Structures are given as structure tokens and as C-alpha cells.
Amino acid sequence: MGRIASIKTFIDECIAEMGKVTWPDRDQLRNATWVVILFTILLTLVIWVMDIVSSWLLVDFIMGMFRN
């Protein structure tokens, strides 16, 4: 089998596999998008709270120990 024939076989198999894919409809896509957006916002808030707590621990608590 030549190089051109193997490339053609690969492309034909890719096209056949793409025919088996079930694509989401508009409502499923919209719902998945909202889930990703909300998860991103939630994760951002969690990281922000962790930043505030670690900042408090490092600046106020630890530096307060050396001020006396």
C-alpha cells in the first residue's frame, strides 16, 4: 500500500467516524455553556477567598508575631 493510498484510507476512516458522532443540540450546548460559566465564577470566588485568607495569615498574623 502506497503512501497516498494510506492517507486516503485515513481520511475515509475519519469521515466515517465523524458520521458516528452525536452532536449536542442547541439547548444542550446552551446548558453546558452556562455550567462552564458558573463553574468558572465559583472557582474564581474560591481562589479569591483563599488569596484573602493566605494574605491575612502571612501579613497580619505572621508579621504580627515579629512586631512585639
Biopython code that builds the backbone (N, CA, C, O; Angstrom):
import numpy as np
from Bio.PDB.StructureBuilder import StructureBuilder

atoms = [
    (1, "MET", "N", (0.842, -1.178, 0.000)),
    (1, "MET", "CA", (0.000, 0.000, 0.000)),
    (1, "MET", "C", (0.887, 1.240, 0.000)),
    (1, "MET", "O", (1.796, 1.368, 0.820)),
    (2, "GLY", "N", (0.616, 2.130, -0.908)),
    (2, "GLY", "CA", (1.449, 3.319, -1.033)),
    (2, "GLY", "C", (1.077, 4.389, -0.018)),
    (2, "GLY", "O", (0.073, 4.297, 0.690)),
    (3, "ARG", "N", (1.909, 5.386, 0.022)),
    (3, "ARG", "CA", (1.701, 6.488, 0.973)),
    (3, "ARG", "C", (0.401, 7.236, 0.672)),
    (3, "ARG", "O", (-0.346, 7.567, 1.594)),
    (4, "ILE", "N", (0.126, 7.501, -0.588)),
    (4, "ILE", "CA", (-1.104, 8.206, -0.981)),
    (4, "ILE", "C", (-2.333, 7.368, -0.612)),
    (4, "ILE", "O", (-3.327, 7.902, -0.121)),
    (5, "ALA", "N", (-2.260, 6.063, -0.850)),
    (5, "ALA", "CA", (-3.389, 5.186, -0.539)),
    (5, "ALA", "C", (-3.653, 5.134, 0.964)),
    (5, "ALA", "O", (-4.806, 5.104, 1.395)),
    (6, "SER", "N", (-2.585, 5.123, 1.758)),
    (6, "SER", "CA", (-2.790, 5.075, 3.204)),
    (6, "SER", "C", (-3.366, 6.396, 3.726)),
    (6, "SER", "O", (-4.153, 6.391, 4.673)),
    (7, "ILE", "N", (-2.987, 7.518, 3.124)),
    (7, "ILE", "CA", (-3.569, 8.813, 3.506)),
    (7, "ILE", "C", (-5.047, 8.846, 3.142)),
    (7, "ILE", "O", (-5.869, 9.322, 3.925)),
    (8, "LYS", "N", (-5.391, 8.341, 1.954)),
    (8, "LYS", "CA", (-6.798, 8.295, 1.533)),
    (8, "LYS", "C", (-7.603, 7.399, 2.464)),
    (8, "LYS", "O", (-8.727, 7.741, 2.832)),
    (9, "THR", "N", (-7.042, 6.257, 2.849)),
    (9, "THR", "CA", (-7.730, 5.365, 3.783)),
    (9, "THR", "C", (-7.961, 6.059, 5.118)),
    (9, "THR", "O", (-9.041, 5.952, 5.699)),
    (10, "PHE", "N", (-6.945, 6.771, 5.606)),
    (10, "PHE", "CA", (-7.071, 7.501, 6.871)),
    (10, "PHE", "C", (-8.179, 8.539, 6.796)),
    (10, "PHE", "O", (-8.990, 8.647, 7.715)),
    (11, "ILE", "N", (-8.220, 9.300, 5.713)),
    (11, "ILE", "CA", (-9.251, 10.334, 5.558)),
    (11, "ILE", "C", (-10.630, 9.702, 5.459)),
    (11, "ILE", "O", (-11.579, 10.210, 6.056)),
    (12, "ASP", "N", (-10.763, 8.610, 4.723)),
    (12, "ASP", "CA", (-12.052, 7.918, 4.621)),
    (12, "ASP", "C", (-12.524, 7.404, 5.975)),
    (12, "ASP", "O", (-13.713, 7.479, 6.287)),
    (13, "GLU", "N", (-11.596, 6.878, 6.784)),
    (13, "GLU", "CA", (-11.960, 6.388, 8.111)),
    (13, "GLU", "C", (-12.345, 7.528, 9.044)),
    (13, "GLU", "O", (-13.246, 7.385, 9.871)),
    (14, "CYS", "N", (-11.663, 8.653, 8.909)),
    (14, "CYS", "CA", (-12.017, 9.833, 9.716)),
    (14, "CYS", "C", (-13.423, 10.312, 9.381)),
    (14, "CYS", "O", (-14.202, 10.633, 10.278)),
    (15, "ILE", "N", (-13.745, 10.361, 8.105)),
    (15, "ILE", "CA", (-15.080, 10.795, 7.683)),
    (15, "ILE", "C", (-16.134, 9.828, 8.197)),
    (15, "ILE", "O", (-17.202, 10.252, 8.638)),
    (16, "ALA", "N", (-15.843, 8.526, 8.145)),
    (16, "ALA", "CA", (-16.786, 7.527, 8.646)),
    (16, "ALA", "C", (-16.999, 7.685, 10.148)),
    (16, "ALA", "O", (-18.129, 7.574, 10.624)),
    (17, "GLU", "N", (-15.936, 7.940, 10.897)),
    (17, "GLU", "CA", (-16.060, 8.113, 12.347)),
    (17, "GLU", "C", (-16.826, 9.385, 12.687)),
    (17, "GLU", "O", (-17.616, 9.392, 13.631)),
    (18, "MET", "N", (-16.606, 10.464, 11.932)),
    (18, "MET", "CA", (-17.328, 11.717, 12.182)),
    (18, "MET", "C", (-18.825, 11.547, 11.951)),
    (18, "MET", "O", (-19.629, 12.264, 12.546)),
    (19, "GLY", "N", (-19.205, 10.599, 11.088)),
    (19, "GLY", "CA", (-20.621, 10.310, 10.878)),
    (19, "GLY", "C", (-21.262, 9.642, 12.085)),
    (19, "GLY", "O", (-22.483, 9.685, 12.232)),
    (20, "LYS", "N", (-20.472, 9.031, 12.943)),
    (20, "LYS", "CA", (-20.982, 8.355, 14.143)),
    (20, "LYS", "C", (-21.139, 9.298, 15.334)),
    (20, "LYS", "O", (-21.766, 8.945, 16.332)),
    (21, "VAL", "N", (-20.566, 10.496, 15.224)),
    (21, "VAL", "CA", (-20.586, 11.440, 16.348)),
    (21, "VAL", "C", (-21.998, 11.973, 16.545)),
    (21, "VAL", "O", (-22.678, 12.331, 15.583)),
    (22, "THR", "N", (-22.434, 12.023, 17.806)),
    (22, "THR", "CA", (-23.713, 12.667, 18.118)),
    (22, "THR", "C", (-23.406, 14.067, 18.646)),
    (22, "THR", "O", (-22.807, 14.228, 19.709)),
    (23, "TRP", "N", (-23.818, 15.049, 17.901)),
    (23, "TRP", "CA", (-23.545, 16.431, 18.250)),
    (23, "TRP", "C", (-24.640, 16.949, 19.169)),
    (23, "TRP", "O", (-25.800, 16.570, 19.008)),
    (24, "PRO", "N", (-24.302, 17.811, 20.135)),
    (24, "PRO", "CA", (-25.335, 18.349, 21.033)),
    (24, "PRO", "C", (-26.263, 19.302, 20.283)),
    (24, "PRO", "O", (-25.862, 19.990, 19.345)),
    (25, "ASP", "N", (-27.514, 19.315, 20.732)),
    (25, "ASP", "CA", (-28.429, 20.286, 20.126)),
    (25, "ASP", "C", (-28.236, 21.643, 20.806)),
    (25, "ASP", "O", (-27.413, 21.789, 21.709)),
    (26, "ARG", "N", (-29.001, 22.613, 20.361)),
    (26, "ARG", "CA", (-28.824, 23.983, 20.828)),
    (26, "ARG", "C", (-29.042, 24.111, 22.336)),
    (26, "ARG", "O", (-28.282, 24.804, 23.013)),
    (27, "ASP", "N", (-30.076, 23.446, 22.869)),
    (27, "ASP", "CA", (-30.352, 23.527, 24.310)),
    (27, "ASP", "C", (-29.250, 22.874, 25.139)),
    (27, "ASP", "O", (-28.857, 23.417, 26.172)),
    (28, "GLN", "N", (-28.752, 21.739, 24.712)),
    (28, "GLN", "CA", (-27.665, 21.082, 25.428)),
    (28, "GLN", "C", (-26.407, 21.946, 25.425)),
    (28, "GLN", "O", (-25.708, 22.042, 26.434)),
    (29, "LEU", "N", (-26.129, 22.567, 24.296)),
    (29, "LEU", "CA", (-24.961, 23.431, 24.190)),
    (29, "LEU", "C", (-25.103, 24.654, 25.090)),
    (29, "LEU", "O", (-24.144, 25.055, 25.750)),
    (30, "ARG", "N", (-26.288, 25.245, 25.120)),
    (30, "ARG", "CA", (-26.542, 26.406, 25.968)),
    (30, "ARG", "C", (-26.391, 26.030, 27.440)),
    (30, "ARG", "O", (-25.765, 26.763, 28.206)),
    (31, "ASN", "N", (-26.964, 24.885, 27.840)),
    (31, "ASN", "CA", (-26.861, 24.451, 29.237)),
    (31, "ASN", "C", (-25.412, 24.164, 29.623)),
    (31, "ASN", "O", (-24.976, 24.546, 30.709)),
    (32, "ALA", "N", (-24.674, 23.507, 28.762)),
    (32, "ALA", "CA", (-23.271, 23.214, 29.051)),
    (32, "ALA", "C", (-22.459, 24.503, 29.158)),
    (32, "ALA", "O", (-21.554, 24.597, 29.987)),
    (33, "THR", "N", (-22.770, 25.488, 28.334)),
    (33, "THR", "CA", (-22.072, 26.766, 28.395)),
    (33, "THR", "C", (-22.325, 27.454, 29.727)),
    (33, "THR", "O", (-21.397, 27.993, 30.331)),
    (34, "TRP", "N", (-23.579, 27.442, 30.194)),
    (34, "TRP", "CA", (-23.898, 28.060, 31.489)),
    (34, "TRP", "C", (-23.208, 27.333, 32.640)),
    (34, "TRP", "O", (-22.766, 27.965, 33.599)),
    (35, "VAL", "N", (-23.115, 26.019, 32.547)),
    (35, "VAL", "CA", (-22.420, 25.258, 33.593)),
    (35, "VAL", "C", (-20.955, 25.665, 33.643)),
    (35, "VAL", "O", (-20.404, 25.858, 34.727)),
    (36, "VAL", "N", (-20.320, 25.797, 32.491)),
    (36, "VAL", "CA", (-18.909, 26.191, 32.450)),
    (36, "VAL", "C", (-18.738, 27.606, 33.003)),
    (36, "VAL", "O", (-17.813, 27.858, 33.774)),
    (37, "ILE", "N", (-19.611, 28.522, 32.620)),
    (37, "ILE", "CA", (-19.521, 29.906, 33.111)),
    (37, "ILE", "C", (-19.698, 29.952, 34.625)),
    (37, "ILE", "O", (-18.920, 30.610, 35.315)),
    (38, "LEU", "N", (-20.708, 29.267, 35.148)),
    (38, "LEU", "CA", (-20.949, 29.277, 36.594)),
    (38, "LEU", "C", (-19.813, 28.605, 37.362)),
    (38, "LEU", "O", (-19.417, 29.083, 38.425)),
    (39, "PHE", "N", (-19.290, 27.510, 36.835)),
    (39, "PHE", "CA", (-18.171, 26.842, 37.477)),
    (39, "PHE", "C", (-16.947, 27.753, 37.513)),
    (39, "PHE", "O", (-16.229, 27.792, 38.512)),
    (40, "THR", "N", (-16.709, 28.483, 36.428)),
    (40, "THR", "CA", (-15.575, 29.398, 36.374)),
    (40, "THR", "C", (-15.726, 30.511, 37.400)),
    (40, "THR", "O", (-14.763, 30.870, 38.078)),
    (41, "ILE", "N", (-16.929, 31.057, 37.516)),
    (41, "ILE", "CA", (-17.182, 32.101, 38.514)),
    (41, "ILE", "C", (-16.995, 31.550, 39.926)),
    (41, "ILE", "O", (-16.369, 32.198, 40.764)),
    (42, "LEU", "N", (-17.526, 30.371, 40.193)),
    (42, "LEU", "CA", (-17.383, 29.753, 41.512)),
    (42, "LEU", "C", (-15.916, 29.489, 41.839)),
    (42, "LEU", "O", (-15.469, 29.781, 42.948)),
    (43, "LEU", "N", (-15.175, 28.949, 40.901)),
    (43, "LEU", "CA", (-13.757, 28.677, 41.125)),
    (43, "LEU", "C", (-12.985, 29.970, 41.357)),
    (43, "LEU", "O", (-12.075, 30.011, 42.185)),
    (44, "THR", "N", (-13.343, 31.024, 40.631)),
    (44, "THR", "CA", (-12.713, 32.323, 40.826)),
    (44, "THR", "C", (-12.961, 32.837, 42.234)),
    (44, "THR", "O", (-12.047, 33.357, 42.874)),
    (45, "LEU", "N", (-14.184, 32.698, 42.721)),
    (45, "LEU", "CA", (-14.512, 33.143, 44.081)),
    (45, "LEU", "C", (-13.752, 32.333, 45.129)),
    (45, "LEU", "O", (-13.270, 32.893, 46.113)),
    (46, "VAL", "N", (-13.642, 31.036, 44.928)),
    (46, "VAL", "CA", (-12.906, 30.192, 45.874)),
    (46, "VAL", "C", (-11.439, 30.606, 45.918)),
    (46, "VAL", "O", (-10.867, 30.727, 47.001)),
    (47, "ILE", "N", (-10.832, 30.821, 44.775)),
    (47, "ILE", "CA", (-9.428, 31.233, 44.734)),
    (47, "ILE", "C", (-9.256, 32.615, 45.367)),
    (47, "ILE", "O", (-8.265, 32.859, 46.055)),
    (48, "TRP", "N", (-10.206, 33.513, 45.142)),
    (48, "TRP", "CA", (-10.155, 34.853, 45.726)),
    (48, "TRP", "C", (-10.208, 34.784, 47.244)),
    (48, "TRP", "O", (-9.452, 35.479, 47.924)),
    (49, "VAL", "N", (-11.099, 33.946, 47.786)),
    (49, "VAL", "CA", (-11.199, 33.785, 49.240)),
    (49, "VAL", "C", (-9.909, 33.173, 49.788)),
    (49, "VAL", "O", (-9.416, 33.603, 50.831)),
    (50, "MET", "N", (-9.371, 32.191, 49.107)),
    (50, "MET", "CA", (-8.115, 31.590, 49.546)),
    (50, "MET", "C", (-6.985, 32.626, 49.538)),
    (50, "MET", "O", (-6.127, 32.608, 50.421)),
    (51, "ASP", "N", (-6.977, 33.515, 48.566)),
    (51, "ASP", "CA", (-5.970, 34.564, 48.485)),
    (51, "ASP", "C", (-6.096, 35.524, 49.661)),
    (51, "ASP", "O", (-5.093, 35.911, 50.260)),
    (52, "ILE", "N", (-7.321, 35.906, 49.992)),
    (52, "ILE", "CA", (-7.545, 36.818, 51.116)),
    (52, "ILE", "C", (-7.110, 36.168, 52.428)),
    (52, "ILE", "O", (-6.464, 36.810, 53.255)),
    (53, "VAL", "N", (-7.462, 34.898, 52.620)),
    (53, "VAL", "CA", (-7.089, 34.196, 53.852)),
    (53, "VAL", "C", (-5.574, 34.043, 53.948)),
    (53, "VAL", "O", (-4.996, 34.301, 55.003)),
    (54, "SER", "N", (-4.931, 33.632, 52.872)),
    (54, "SER", "CA", (-3.472, 33.469, 52.927)),
    (54, "SER", "C", (-2.781, 34.810, 53.109)),
    (54, "SER", "O", (-1.754, 34.887, 53.784)),
    (55, "SER", "N", (-3.320, 35.859, 52.522)),
    (55, "SER", "CA", (-2.759, 37.193, 52.715)),
    (55, "SER", "C", (-2.877, 37.604, 54.170)),
    (55, "SER", "O", (-1.936, 38.161, 54.737)),
    (56, "TRP", "N", (-4.011, 37.338, 54.774)),
    (56, "TRP", "CA", (-4.193, 37.662, 56.189)),
    (56, "TRP", "C", (-3.221, 36.875, 57.047)),
    (56, "TRP", "O", (-2.614, 37.421, 57.968)),
    (57, "LEU", "N", (-3.072, 35.583, 56.744)),
    (57, "LEU", "CA", (-2.162, 34.756, 57.532)),
    (57, "LEU", "C", (-0.726, 35.252, 57.418)),
    (57, "LEU", "O", (-0.018, 35.351, 58.421)),
    (58, "LEU", "N", (-0.301, 35.559, 56.210)),
    (58, "LEU", "CA", (1.086, 35.952, 56.007)),
    (58, "LEU", "C", (1.375, 37.360, 56.516)),
    (58, "LEU", "O", (2.394, 37.587, 57.167)),
    (59, "VAL", "N", (0.504, 38.287, 56.229)),
    (59, "VAL", "CA", (0.790, 39.678, 56.563)),
    (59, "VAL", "C", (0.433, 39.980, 58.012)),
    (59, "VAL", "O", (1.289, 40.419, 58.780)),
    (60, "ASP", "N", (-0.807, 39.753, 58.392)),
    (60, "ASP", "CA", (-1.260, 40.166, 59.713)),
    (60, "ASP", "C", (-0.802, 39.220, 60.809)),
    (60, "ASP", "O", (-0.295, 39.679, 61.832)),
    (61, "PHE", "N", (-0.960, 37.944, 60.633)),
    (61, "PHE", "CA", (-0.668, 37.001, 61.708)),
    (61, "PHE", "C", (0.839, 36.796, 61.895)),
    (61, "PHE", "O", (1.348, 36.951, 63.005)),
    (62, "ILE", "N", (1.543, 36.455, 60.836)),
    (62, "ILE", "CA", (2.966, 36.158, 60.967)),
    (62, "ILE", "C", (3.769, 37.436, 61.244)),
    (62, "ILE", "O", (4.641, 37.436, 62.113)),
    (63, "MET", "N", (3.489, 38.509, 60.524)),
    (63, "MET", "CA", (4.213, 39.741, 60.765)),
    (63, "MET", "C", (3.873, 40.317, 62.144)),
    (63, "MET", "O", (4.701, 40.999, 62.749)),
    (64, "GLY", "N", (2.674, 40.051, 62.639)),
    (64, "GLY", "CA", (2.302, 40.499, 63.973)),
    (64, "GLY", "C", (3.120, 39.810, 65.053)),
    (64, "GLY", "O", (3.317, 40.372, 66.130)),
    (65, "MET", "N", (3.592, 38.622, 64.787)),
    (65, "MET", "CA", (4.405, 37.902, 65.766)),
    (65, "MET", "C", (5.767, 38.566, 65.942)),
    (65, "MET", "O", (6.365, 38.467, 67.014)),
    (66, "PHE", "N", (6.263, 39.236, 64.913)),
    (66, "PHE", "CA", (7.582, 39.846, 64.983)),
    (66, "PHE", "C", (7.537, 41.331, 65.368)),
    (66, "PHE", "O", (8.591, 41.946, 65.531)),
    (67, "ARG", "N", (6.388, 41.901, 65.510)),
    (67, "ARG", "CA", (6.280, 43.309, 65.860)),
    (67, "ARG", "C", (6.541, 43.544, 67.349)),
    (67, "ARG", "O", (6.933, 44.644, 67.738)),
    (68, "ASN", "N", (6.336, 42.563, 68.155)),
    (68, "ASN", "CA", (6.491, 42.744, 69.620)),
    (68, "ASN", "C", (7.907, 42.774, 70.029)),
    (68, "ASN", "O", (8.205, 42.919, 71.214)),
]
sb = StructureBuilder()
sb.init_structure("model")
sb.init_model(0)
sb.init_chain("A")
sb.init_seg("    ")
for serial, (resi, resn, name, xyz) in enumerate(atoms, 1):
    if name == "N":
        sb.init_residue(resn, " ", resi, " ")
    sb.init_atom(name, np.array(xyz, "f"), 0.0, 1.0, " ", f" {name:<3s}", serial, name[0])
structure = sb.get_structure()
